[in-house]
Amino acid sequence: MTASKREAADGGRRLHLNAFLMSTGHHEASWRLPETDSFAGTQLAHFQQLARTAERGTFDSIFFADSPVLHGDVRQRPYGTLEPTLLLSAIAAVTERIGLIATASTTYNDPYNLARRFASLDHISGGRAGWNVVTTAGEAAARNFSLEDQPAHWRRYERAAEFLDVARKLWDSWEDGAPVGDKAAGLWADSSRVHAVNHAGRYFRIQGPLDVPRPPQGHPLIVQAGSSEDGKDFAARYADAVFTAQQTLPEAQRFYADLKKKTAAVGRDPETIKVLPGIVPIIGSTEQEARRLEQRLDELIHPEHARKQLASVLRVSPESLPLDAQLPEDLPSEDAIEGAKSRYTLIVDLARRERLTVRQLIGRLGGGRGHRTFSGTPEQVADAIQGWFEKGAADGFNIMPPVLPSGLDAFVDHVVPILRARGLFRRSYSGTTLRDHYGLARPANAYAENAYAGNAYAENTNAEDADAAGPTRRELLVSEP
């Protein structure tokens, strides 16, 4: 049964909601409010309580971003973060149903380590693990891994494609039922159902098998968060869900239609990939109360700090961005950006479209770094979510509370009941795994299906023969620079 048929059988298409959790909240000045804990980002109890709140709201999942580099100026806001798979393992112990999604980079890890880590999290949580696959932009991260500069954008995605191919082979290296635990026969596992993967490709040579049995979900849920052309091509082939950022309904509709089209073009049912734009909901009992909270937060932003951050994204000097002037006309083109291409374009387009000064742009970005910020009553927030959901712009939303824990409490207590009353969101969980929440089937094991020879991710190209063999499938996935 396809995802769309499952949803129809359950009473129609339903929203998917993910809680994107970040220390004291997504607004960069949230830590300065009297009611927040400035040191919450390294406190397990804080995140466990947030996860329980999201589970009370029957969210599909919670999500933690991550990066192998210390971003920004530690004088200006909290930047210390815990490693997310470790954090989610501890959260798994105090929750029962909610999905657990962690970010991990394919540029600065190896497939065996991450395949093992996410298989372990899936076992620990009883089938609730998800992996947000990122390729990691920025020279600073490269210098933490003995590199002088970051690999080119297209090459990071080429490596990511092979990385996912190998991870899926490793998750399949144990067939379902390989562990038998036959005490009488003295047989713990059937070795004929545990397989070396013997992968030899352009970037990786890995023998396998994995040292963890196949995950409960078969493969952990795969999430992708890039919106560049390379990112969309990658998502169409691999992702079960996409976290994205758009500011306007037409932009979101174009992205949604394009990604669904790309997904169909590679032979997948477009209903099996969920598009979840980010939204920063600033909620008040009245519209005026919500606006006052937004203004209060924006007034606590350090303009000079924010200007430096913006200059870093735009690849210009802070001095070229006077606070009360609009962005300069001679900014680099997207093609010249090797970092987060889609986010760069979103920010520049927002500033140009609305003729914002740098000071105004900083305020608009302070809540969600380019994600849509919406201030209003619970009914207005629900209307905004429903509008995009019903107009072909989203399958659900990545909820990014501006302040934690109060922003998540307000959403769960006041917005979720409205979405439920409108028939848009579940009242209780009907399944136990993250794939169940998304209405996605458990992937068949390639060995058990005897399908490795023709499987889309079972290609083995010897590294020494790769150039002579011509373009690989992975090279055709991405654009040349």
Secondary structure, 3 states (H helix, E strand, C coil): CCHHHHHHHCCCCCCEEEEECCCCCCCCCHHHCCCCCCCHHHCHHHHHHHHHHHHHCCCCEEEECCCCCCCCCCCCCCCCCCCHHHHHHHHHCCCCCCEEEEEEECCCCCHHHHHHHHHHHHHHHCCCEEEEEECCCCHHHHHCCCCCCCCCHHHHHHHHHHHHHHHHHHHHCECCCCEEEECCCCEEECHHHECCCCEECCCCEECCCCCCCCCCCCCCEEEECCCCHHHHHHHHHHCCEEEECCCCHHHHHHHHHHHHHHHHHCCCCHHHCEEEEEEEEEECCCHHHHHHHHHHHHHCCCHHHHHHHHHHHHCCCHHHCCCCCECCCCCCCHHHCCCCHHHHHHHHHHHHHHCCEHHHHHHHHHCCCCCEEEEECHHHHHHHHHHHHHCCCCCEEEECCCCCCHHHHHHHHHHHHHHHHCCCCCCCCCCCCHHHHHCCCCCCCCCCCCCHHHCCCCCCCCHHHHHHHCCCHHHHHCCCC
